């Protein structure tokens, strides 16, 4: 099982605009997608969920999981821009 930390953390603005939630790996991404995600669940949400699960199983890379998670967060309007 892959629990590796991503090269770059993903920061989300979920609950209030002045606080951010940091996601560091596929396990944290799955937890966020499952329990903290806003009602906006577009097509990238399902893709990110599956790719992050695949990354935990070792069939997808951390980079693929992070990219999919970022795309879902961007689609939901919660991705903090660098």
N, CA, C and O atoms as a MOPAC input file, in Angstrom:
PM7 MOZYME 1SCF
protein

 N      0.84300 1    -1.17600 1     0.00000 1
 C      0.00000 1     0.00000 1     0.00000 1
 C      0.88700 1     1.23800 1     0.00000 1
 O      1.85800 1     1.31800 1     0.75300 1
 N      0.54800 1     2.19800 1    -0.84800 1
 C      1.33400 1     3.40800 1    -1.01300 1
 C      0.81000 1     4.51600 1    -0.10600 1
 O     -0.29000 1     5.02300 1    -0.33000 1
 N      1.57100 1     4.89800 1     0.90700 1
 C      1.21100 1     5.99500 1     1.81400 1
 C      2.18300 1     7.16000 1     1.67600 1
 O      2.28500 1     7.99800 1     2.57300 1
 N      2.89400 1     7.21500 1     0.56100 1
 C      3.93200 1     8.21900 1     0.37600 1
 C      3.36600 1     9.63400 1     0.34300 1
 O      2.25200 1     9.87900 1    -0.11900 1
 N      4.17800 1    10.54600 1     0.85100 1
 C      3.83300 1    11.96000 1     0.83000 1
 C      4.05100 1    12.49500 1    -0.59200 1
 O      5.02900 1    12.14400 1    -1.25200 1
 N      3.13500 1    13.34200 1    -1.05100 1
 C      3.26600 1    13.95000 1    -2.37300 1
 C      4.42100 1    14.93500 1    -2.38800 1
 O      4.78500 1    15.48400 1    -1.34800 1
 N      5.00300 1    15.16200 1    -3.56500 1
 C      6.09000 1    16.12800 1    -3.71900 1
 C      5.63600 1    17.54200 1    -3.36200 1
 O      6.40400 1    18.32600 1    -2.80300 1
 N      4.38800 1    17.85900 1    -3.68700 1
 C      3.82200 1    19.17800 1    -3.42200 1
 C      2.47500 1    18.98900 1    -2.73100 1
 O      1.61300 1    18.26500 1    -3.23000 1
 N      2.29400 1    19.63600 1    -1.58700 1
 C      1.01400 1    19.56800 1    -0.88700 1
 C     -0.06100 1    20.30500 1    -1.68900 1
 O      0.23600 1    21.21100 1    -2.46800 1
 N     -1.30900 1    19.90000 1    -1.48300 1
 C     -2.44700 1    20.57000 1    -2.10300 1
 C     -3.18600 1    21.30900 1    -0.99200 1
 O     -3.57100 1    20.70700 1     0.01100 1
 N     -3.38200 1    22.60100 1    -1.17000 1
 C     -4.08100 1    23.40600 1    -0.16900 1
 C     -5.48900 1    23.72800 1    -0.66300 1
 O     -5.68800 1    24.14700 1    -1.80300 1
 N     -6.45800 1    23.51900 1     0.22900 1
 C     -7.86400 1    23.73300 1    -0.10100 1
 C     -8.49100 1    24.75000 1     0.83600 1
 O     -8.15700 1    24.80100 1     2.02000 1
 N     -9.38100 1    25.54100 1     0.31700 1
 C    -10.19800 1    26.46000 1     1.11900 1
 C    -11.58000 1    25.81600 1     1.22400 1
 O    -12.42800 1    25.99200 1     0.34900 1
 N    -11.79500 1    25.06900 1     2.30800 1
 C    -13.04100 1    24.31800 1     2.42100 1
 C    -14.04100 1    24.99300 1     3.33700 1
 O    -15.16600 1    25.26700 1     2.91900 1
 N    -13.66300 1    25.26700 1     4.57200 1
 C    -14.65200 1    25.72100 1     5.54100 1
 C    -14.74300 1    27.22400 1     5.66900 1
 O    -15.85000 1    27.75800 1     5.74700 1
 N    -13.65900 1    27.90900 1     5.69400 1
 C    -13.70100 1    29.37700 1     5.71100 1
 C    -12.59200 1    29.89500 1     4.81400 1
 O    -11.58200 1    29.22800 1     4.59000 1
 N    -12.79700 1    31.05600 1     4.32400 1
 C    -11.88000 1    31.57900 1     3.32100 1
 C    -10.49700 1    31.92500 1     3.86200 1
 O     -9.54900 1    32.02500 1     3.08200 1
 N    -10.35400 1    32.11100 1     5.17100 1
 C     -9.04200 1    32.48600 1     5.69800 1
 C     -8.26800 1    31.30400 1     6.29300 1
 O     -7.16900 1    31.49500 1     6.81300 1
 N     -8.81200 1    30.10700 1     6.22900 1
 C     -8.11600 1    28.90600 1     6.69000 1
 C     -8.05700 1    27.89400 1     5.55100 1
 O     -8.98100 1    27.78400 1     4.74500 1
 N     -6.95300 1    27.16400 1     5.50600 1
 C     -6.77000 1    26.19000 1     4.44200 1
 C     -6.56200 1    24.79900 1     5.02000 1
 O     -6.00600 1    24.63500 1     6.10500 1
 N     -7.01400 1    23.81500 1     4.28200 1
 C     -6.80800 1    22.41400 1     4.64200 1
 C     -5.71300 1    21.88500 1     3.72200 1
 O     -5.80000 1    22.03600 1     2.50300 1
 N     -4.68700 1    21.26800 1     4.29800 1
 C     -3.55900 1    20.75500 1     3.51700 1
 C     -3.71300 1    19.24800 1     3.34100 1
 O     -3.94300 1    18.51600 1     4.30300 1
 N     -3.58300 1    18.80300 1     2.09600 1
 C     -3.64700 1    17.38100 1     1.76000 1
 C     -2.27100 1    16.97700 1     1.26900 1
 O     -1.73100 1    17.58100 1     0.34300 1
 N     -1.69700 1    15.94000 1     1.90000 1
 C     -0.30100 1    15.55800 1     1.65300 1
 C     -0.10800 1    14.25400 1     0.88300 1
 O      0.97900 1    13.99800 1     0.36500 1
 N     -1.15600 1    13.42200 1     0.80300 1
 C     -1.00600 1    12.13700 1     0.11200 1
 C     -2.37400 1    11.60000 1    -0.30200 1
 O     -3.40900 1    12.19600 1    -0.00400 1
 N     -2.35500 1    10.47500 1    -0.98600 1
 C     -3.60100 1     9.89800 1    -1.51000 1
 C     -4.55700 1     9.49000 1    -0.39200 1
 O     -5.77200 1     9.60400 1    -0.55100 1
 N     -4.03500 1     9.02100 1     0.72200 1
 C     -4.90100 1     8.63100 1     1.85000 1
 C     -5.65800 1     9.84900 1     2.38800 1
 O     -6.86100 1     9.77400 1     2.63700 1
 N     -4.95500 1    10.96400 1     2.56700 1
 C     -5.61700 1    12.18500 1     3.02800 1
 C     -6.59600 1    12.70900 1     1.98100 1
 O     -7.64200 1    13.25700 1     2.32800 1
 N     -6.26200 1    12.54400 1     0.71600 1
 C     -7.15800 1    12.97900 1    -0.35900 1
 C     -8.47000 1    12.19900 1    -0.32400 1
 O     -9.54400 1    12.78300 1    -0.46300 1
 N     -8.38600 1    10.88500 1    -0.13900 1
 C     -9.59500 1    10.05800 1    -0.04500 1
 C    -10.43700 1    10.50200 1     1.14300 1
 O    -11.65600 1    10.62200 1     1.02900 1
 N     -9.79700 1    10.74700 1     2.27700 1
 C    -10.53200 1    11.19800 1     3.46300 1
 C    -11.23100 1    12.52000 1     3.18900 1
 O    -12.38200 1    12.71000 1     3.58100 1
 N    -10.54700 1    13.42400 1     2.52400 1
 C    -11.12400 1    14.72800 1     2.20400 1
 C    -12.27700 1    14.58400 1     1.20800 1
 O    -13.33300 1    15.19000 1     1.38900 1
 N    -12.07900 1    13.79500 1     0.17700 1
 C    -13.12900 1    13.57100 1    -0.81600 1
 C    -14.37700 1    12.95100 1    -0.18900 1
 O    -15.49800 1    13.22400 1    -0.61800 1
 N    -14.17500 1    12.12800 1     0.81400 1
 C    -15.27400 1    11.40100 1     1.44100 1
 C    -15.99600 1    12.21000 1     2.51300 1
 O    -17.22000 1    12.14100 1     2.62300 1
 N    -15.24700 1    12.97400 1     3.30000 1
 C    -15.86800 1    13.59100 1     4.47500 1
 C    -15.93200 1    15.11400 1     4.46400 1
 O    -16.75900 1    15.69000 1     5.17200 1
 N    -15.08600 1    15.78400 1     3.68400 1
 C    -15.01300 1    17.24200 1     3.77600 1
 C    -15.35000 1    17.95100 1     2.47500 1
 O    -15.28300 1    19.17800 1     2.40300 1
 N    -15.70600 1    17.20300 1     1.45800 1
 C    -15.90900 1    17.78400 1     0.14000 1
 C    -17.21600 1    18.56100 1     0.08300 1
 O    -18.21200 1    18.14100 1     0.67200 1
 N    -17.22300 1    19.70200 1    -0.62800 1
 C    -18.48000 1    20.45100 1    -0.77600 1
 C    -19.47800 1    19.68300 1    -1.64400 1
 O    -19.15000 1    18.64700 1    -2.22200 1
 N    -20.67500 1    20.19800 1    -1.72100 1
 C    -21.73200 1    19.53200 1    -2.48900 1
 C    -21.43500 1    19.45100 1    -3.98000 1
 O    -22.04900 1    18.66000 1    -4.69600 1
 N    -20.49800 1    20.26400 1    -4.44600 1
 C    -20.15000 1    20.27200 1    -5.86800 1
 C    -19.26900 1    19.05700 1    -6.16300 1
 O    -18.09300 1    19.02300 1    -5.80100 1
 N    -19.85200 1    18.07800 1    -6.81900 1
 C    -19.11700 1    16.85700 1    -7.15400 1
 C    -19.24000 1    16.63200 1    -8.65500 1
 O    -20.11100 1    15.89900 1    -9.12200 1
 N    -18.35100 1    17.27600 1    -9.39600 1
 C    -18.36500 1    17.16200 1   -10.84600 1
 C    -17.71700 1    15.87700 1   -11.32000 1
 O    -17.43100 1    14.98100 1   -10.52600 1
 N    -17.49000 1    15.79700 1   -12.60800 1
 C    -16.91800 1    14.58400 1   -13.20600 1
 C    -15.51000 1    14.29600 1   -12.69100 1
 O    -15.11300 1    13.13400 1   -12.60300 1
 N    -14.74900 1    15.33700 1   -12.34900 1
 C    -13.39400 1    15.12400 1   -11.84700 1
 C    -13.36800 1    14.53800 1   -10.43900 1
 O    -12.37000 1    13.93800 1   -10.03800 1
 N    -14.44600 1    14.70300 1    -9.68900 1
 C    -14.53600 1    14.14100 1    -8.33700 1
 C    -14.40100 1    12.61200 1    -8.38400 1
 O    -13.57300 1    12.03700 1    -7.67700 1
 N    -15.20600 1    11.97200 1    -9.20700 1
 C    -15.18400 1    10.50800 1    -9.30600 1
 C    -13.84700 1    10.00200 1    -9.83800 1
 O    -13.33900 1     8.97400 1    -9.39200 1
 N    -13.28700 1    10.73200 1   -10.79100 1
 C    -11.98300 1    10.34900 1   -11.34800 1
 C    -10.91500 1    10.43800 1   -10.26700 1
 O    -10.10400 1     9.52500 1   -10.12000 1
 N    -10.91000 1    11.53600 1    -9.50900 1
 C     -9.90700 1    11.71400 1    -8.44600 1
 C    -10.03800 1    10.62700 1    -7.39100 1
 O     -9.04000 1    10.07000 1    -6.93500 1
 N    -11.25000 1    10.33500 1    -7.01400 1
 C    -11.47700 1     9.29100 1    -6.00000 1
 C    -10.89800 1     7.95500 1    -6.46000 1
 O    -10.21300 1     7.27400 1    -5.69700 1
 N    -11.17400 1     7.58500 1    -7.70600 1
 C    -10.68500 1     6.30100 1    -8.21500 1
 C     -9.16300 1     6.29500 1    -8.34500 1
 O     -8.51500 1     5.31800 1    -7.96800 1
 N     -8.59500 1     7.36300 1    -8.86700 1
 C     -7.13800 1     7.40300 1    -9.04300 1
 C     -6.42200 1     7.41200 1    -7.69500 1
 O     -5.36700 1     6.79300 1    -7.55500 1
 N     -6.97800 1     8.10500 1    -6.70500 1
 C     -6.36000 1     8.09400 1    -5.37300 1
 C     -6.44300 1     6.70400 1    -4.74800 1
 O     -5.49500 1     6.25400 1    -4.10400 1
 N     -7.56600 1     6.02900 1    -4.93500 1
 C     -7.67800 1     4.64200 1    -4.45000 1
 C     -6.66100 1     3.75400 1    -5.16200 1
 O     -6.01600 1     2.91300 1    -4.53500 1
 N     -6.51900 1     3.94400 1    -6.47500 1
 C     -5.53400 1     3.17500 1    -7.24200 1
 C     -4.11400 1     3.45800 1    -6.76000 1
 O     -3.28300 1     2.55200 1    -6.71000 1
 N     -3.83600 1     4.70600 1    -6.40700 1
 C     -2.49800 1     5.05900 1    -5.89600 1
 C     -2.22900 1     4.34500 1    -4.57900 1
 O     -1.10900 1     3.90100 1    -4.32700 1
 N     -3.25600 1     4.23300 1    -3.73700 1
 C     -3.08300 1     3.50400 1    -2.47400 1
 C     -2.79500 1     2.02600 1    -2.72400 1
 O     -2.07200 1     1.38600 1    -1.95900 1
 N     -3.36200 1     1.49600 1    -3.79300 1
 C     -3.12000 1     0.09200 1    -4.15500 1
 C     -1.79900 1    -0.09200 1    -4.90300 1
 O     -1.32700 1    -1.21600 1    -5.07400 1
 N     -1.20500 1     1.02200 1    -5.34700 1
 C      0.06800 1     0.94000 1    -6.04700 1
 C     -0.04800 1     0.81900 1    -7.55400 1
 O      0.95800 1     0.58500 1    -8.22400 1
 N     -1.25300 1     0.97400 1    -8.11200 1
 C     -1.41500 1     0.85600 1    -9.56000 1
 C     -1.39100 1     2.19700 1   -10.28000 1
 O     -1.34800 1     2.23800 1   -11.51000 1
 N     -1.41900 1     3.28700 1    -9.53600 1
 C     -1.25600 1     4.64100 1   -10.08300 1
 C     -0.18100 1     5.34100 1    -9.26400 1
 O      0.06900 1     4.98300 1    -8.11300 1
 N      0.44900 1     6.33600 1    -9.86400 1
 C      1.53200 1     7.04700 1    -9.17800 1
 C      0.98200 1     8.14800 1    -8.27900 1
 O     -0.16800 1     8.56700 1    -8.41300 1
 N      1.82300 1     8.60300 1    -7.36700 1
 C      1.47000 1     9.73900 1    -6.52900 1
 C      1.21400 1    10.98500 1    -7.36600 1
 O      0.31400 1    11.76500 1    -7.05600 1
 N      1.99200 1    11.17700 1    -8.41600 1
 C      1.82600 1    12.34600 1    -9.27600 1
 C      0.45500 1    12.31800 1    -9.96300 1
 O     -0.20600 1    13.35000 1   -10.07900 1
 N      0.03500 1    11.14000 1   -10.41300 1
 C     -1.28800 1    11.01700 1   -11.03700 1
 C     -2.39400 1    11.31000 1   -10.03200 1
 O     -3.37700 1    11.97500 1   -10.35600 1
 N     -2.22900 1    10.81100 1    -8.81800 1
 C     -3.23500 1    11.03300 1    -7.77400 1
 C     -3.32300 1    12.50800 1    -7.41500 1
 O     -4.41900 1    13.05600 1    -7.30400 1
 N     -2.18600 1    13.14800 1    -7.23400 1
 C     -2.18000 1    14.57100 1    -6.89000 1
 C     -2.80300 1    15.39900 1    -8.00200 1
 O     -3.59800 1    16.29800 1    -7.72900 1
 N     -2.45800 1    15.11300 1    -9.24400 1
 C     -3.00100 1    15.86500 1   -10.38100 1
 C     -4.51900 1    15.69400 1   -10.47100 1
 O     -5.23700 1    16.66300 1   -10.71500 1
 N     -5.00400 1    14.48300 1   -10.27800 1
 C     -6.44800 1    14.23200 1   -10.33700 1
 C     -7.16400 1    14.93700 1    -9.18800 1
 O     -8.24100 1    15.50300 1    -9.37300 1
 N     -6.56100 1    14.90000 1    -8.00800 1
 C     -7.15500 1    15.55800 1    -6.84300 1
 C     -7.19700 1    17.07600 1    -7.04600 1
 O     -8.19700 1    17.72000 1    -6.72900 1
 N     -6.11800 1    17.63700 1    -7.56900 1
 C     -6.08700 1    19.07400 1    -7.85100 1
 C     -7.15800 1    19.46000 1    -8.86700 1
 O     -7.81100 1    20.49300 1    -8.71900 1
 N     -7.34100 1    18.63600 1    -9.89700 1
 C     -8.35800 1    18.92300 1   -10.91200 1
 C     -9.75800 1    18.91500 1   -10.29400 1
 O    -10.58600 1    19.76400 1   -10.62500 1
 N    -10.02200 1    17.96600 1    -9.40500 1
 C    -11.32900 1    17.90500 1    -8.74000 1
 C    -11.52600 1    19.11600 1    -7.83200 1
 O    -12.61500 1    19.68800 1    -7.78300 1
 N    -10.47200 1    19.50700 1    -7.11100 1
 C    -10.56500 1    20.66400 1    -6.22400 1
 C    -10.77200 1    21.94600 1    -7.02700 1
 O    -11.53300 1    22.82300 1    -6.61900 1
 N    -10.10200 1    22.05100 1    -8.15100 1
 C    -10.27100 1    23.21800 1    -9.01500 1
 C    -11.70500 1    23.27100 1    -9.54100 1
 O    -12.33500 1    24.32900 1    -9.54300 1
 N    -12.20600 1    22.14000 1    -9.97800 1
 C    -13.57800 1    22.05600 1   -10.48200 1
 C    -14.59900 1    22.45700 1    -9.40200 1
 O    -15.61600 1    23.08200 1    -9.70400 1
 N    -14.31600 1    22.09100 1    -8.14600 1
 C    -15.21900 1    22.41100 1    -7.04900 1
 C    -15.02400 1    23.83500 1    -6.52700 1
 O    -15.80200 1    24.30500 1    -5.69700 1
 N    -13.98700 1    24.52100 1    -7.01200 1
 C    -13.74100 1    25.89300 1    -6.61400 1
 C    -13.09800 1    26.03900 1    -5.24200 1
 O    -13.23300 1    27.08000 1    -4.59900 1
 N    -12.39800 1    24.99700 1    -4.78900 1
 C    -11.79000 1    25.04700 1    -3.46000 1
 C    -10.25400 1    24.95300 1    -3.48800 1
 O     -9.62100 1    24.93100 1    -2.43300 1
 N     -9.66600 1    24.89900 1    -4.66400 1
 C     -8.21300 1    24.80900 1    -4.77300 1
 C     -7.59600 1    26.17400 1    -4.50500 1
 O     -7.95700 1    27.16500 1    -5.13900 1
 N     -6.66200 1    26.21800 1    -3.55900 1
 C     -5.95300 1    27.46300 1    -3.27500 1
 C     -4.90200 1    27.65400 1    -4.36500 1
 O     -4.07500 1    26.77500 1    -4.60700 1
 N     -4.94400 1    28.78500 1    -5.00200 1
 C     -3.97800 1    29.11100 1    -6.06700 1
 C     -2.66000 1    29.55100 1    -5.45800 1
 O     -2.63000 1    30.30000 1    -4.48100 1
 N     -1.58900 1    29.08400 1    -6.03700 1
 C     -0.25600 1    29.47400 1    -5.56100 1
 C      0.14400 1    30.80000 1    -6.11900 1
 O      1.23500 1    31.28800 1    -5.82700 1

